[in-house]
Amino acid sequence: MRLDKFLKVSRLIKRRTVAKELADKGRVEINGQPSKASSLVKSGDVLTLHFGQKLVKVRVQSLKETAKKEEADSLYELISESFAEKKNN
């Protein structure tokens, strides 16, 4: 499944166009490698998402073409969620 579609179906990102933009800016990694929106995601992959100051790491559990709101979080396992420290000048 394409990376941008997985991010939308899993509801990690609300819209597919936003997921595509984030990936194409190099802010999404699959298994430590920068990835494009068209990169393929498979079960077991570790995704790292850079949202501004927030860093989210998830492991892909399963792939579905569509998912209800209640089952969306079962598509991935949250590994870590952290915030970058602000630099004092």
Secondary structure, DSSP 8 states (H G I E B T S, - for coil): -BHHHHHHHTTSSS-HHHHHHHHHTT-EEETTEE--TT-B--TT-EEEEEETTEEEEEEE----S---GGGGGGGEEEEEEEE------
